[in-house]
Amino acid sequence: MSPLIIASTVLALGLYIPLCIQIVRGTAKQNLTTWLLWATLDLIVVATLIVQHGNFLLPIAYTLGSGITALCIMRSKNATWTWFESFVTFLVVVCLVIWTFSDAKSATVVSSIALVIAGIPQLVESYIEPWNTPIFIYVGYFTANGLSILGAKNWSVEERFYPVCAAIFCLAVSTLALRKFWLKRGDVPVT
């Protein structure tokens, strides 16, 4: 296992500590649906990558961390569920149905895409309330994904597709959260 992949995993696991503290204290708001779906989908990605002897260590960290984060969100009593979360869950289920009838490589692709779809509620919340998004946590996850990409053995789906998808998502959340530095609290963008 590459030292960069090990470093990415340690970094990702370490980032869950301040994230969960911020969630419990109420200084960061995260979407429960996103984190529940991520925990489930990350587990599927882990299984498909293990079968392919691929880059699975970071997704294991994300599976554990997503589950713990979902529990922290539930404990904070700051969770909502609307038609939008139901729609995103439906899209993820469609991806899982495709995953069921796919080979391992296709399953990795579909599961990784489903992870990005599952993050849509968090993207929306980061757009609407950027001051509640823990930007440095997502920059850290972006870095962890980058380390995993650099540490991969080759440019194959089983080695790099998942961390590339996750890196793009984390970059998007970070970019939306950057707006907190010029928006005033209460300046809600038009939705």
N, C-alpha and C positions, 0 to 999 in steps of 0.2 A: 504494500500500500504506500502510495506517495506521501511524503511529509506534507505537501501542500493540501492533500485531501484530509489528512489528519488535522492539520491546522484549521481548515475550513469547518470541520466538524466541531472542534473545541470552541472556535469562535461562535458558531451558531448556537451551541448549547449555552455558552456563557451569556449570550444576548437575551436569552429568555428570562434570566434573573432580573435585570432592571426592567424589562418589559412587564413582567408579572407584578413587580412592585409598583410600577406606575399605574397599572390597571386597578390593582386593589386600592391604591390611594386615591384613585379618581383623576389622576393627572394625564392619563392617556385613555382614549376611547377606541376600542377595537370592535369589530363586528363578529358576534358569536357564530353566525351562520358560516362565515368565511373560515373561522378557525376549526369548527366541527368538521366541515367538509375537507379542509386541509389535512386534519389528523387521519381521516378515513382514506383519502386519496394518497397521501404519502405512504401509508401502509401498503397500498396496492402497488405503488411505484417501487417500494422496497422489494416486494415479492417478485415483481417482473425483472428487476435488475439483478437480484440474486440468481434467478433462473438463468440469466444471460451472462453471469459472472461479470457484471458491469460495476459501475461506480455507485455503490449503494450506501456508503457510510453517512454522507450528508443527509440523504432522505430519512435514514434511521433517526438522526438527531432531530430533524424537522417533525417526524411522527411523534416522538416523545414530547417535544416542546409545544407542538400544536395542541396536543391533548391537555397538557398542563395549563396552557394559555386559555383554552376553552373553559376549563374549570375555574380559573381566576375570573374570567368574564362573568360566569354564572354567579360566582361568589359576590362580585361587585354589584349585582342586581342592575346592571346597565345594559341589559340585552333586549333587543326588539326583534320581532319577526313580522314582516309585511308581505304583501303579494310579491314584491320584488325579490325577497329572499326565496320565496317559493318558486318563482320563475327560474332563478339561478340554480336552485337545487334540481329542478326539472332538467335543465341543460346538462348538469353534471350526471344525472341519471342516464340521459341519452348517451353521453360519453362512456359510461360504465356498460351500457348494453352493447355498444360497439366493441368495447374492451373484451367482453365475454366471448365474442366470436372471433377474436383476433389472435395472431401469433404473438410471441413475447415482445418482439420489436415494435409491432403496431400497438400493442398494449402500452408500451412505454410512452409512445407518442401521444396516444389518446388520453392516458392518465395525466401526462404532463400538461396537455392542453386543458383538461378538466380542472387542474389545479389553478390555472390562470383564470378560467371562467369562475371558479369558486371565489376568487379574490375580487370579483367585480363589486360586491357590496362594500368591501374595504376601500376600493378605489373611489367609489362614490362618496363615502364618508370622508375620505382624505381630501376630496375636492370641496365638499360643502363645509367641512370644519377642519381646515389644515392645522389649526393651533392645537387640536386634540390628537394629532398623529405624531408618534414618537420618531421624528425624522432620523435621528442618529442610530436608532435601532435598525431601521430599514436600510440605511447606508451600510451598517454593519452586516446585515444579511446580504446586501449586494456584494460586499467584499468577500464574504464567506463563499458565495456562489462563484465569484471570480477565481478564488483560490482553487475551488473544486474543478473549475473548467481548466485552469492551468495545470493542475496536477493529474488530469486524466491521461490514460495511456495512449489514446489515439482519438481521431475525430470520427467517432461512431455514435450512433443513436444511444447505445447503452452506456457510453462514457460521458457524453456531453449534452445531450438534448435536455434532460431535466434541469441541470444547473443553468443552462442558457435561458430556458423559459423562466425559471425562478429569478434570475438576475434581471431580466427585462421587466418582470413584474415589480421587483423591489426598486428598480430605477424609476418606474412610473409613479409608485407611491411616494418615493423620496422627492421627486420633482413636484408633485402636487403639494406635498407638505412644505416645500420651500416657500410657498406663497404666504405662509404664516408670518414671514418676516416683513411683508409689506401690506398685508391685509390687517385691518383692525378687527378685534373681536366683535362679532355682531354684524360685520359686513359679510352677509351670506350671499354667495354668487347666485345668479338666476338659475333655477333648476327646471 
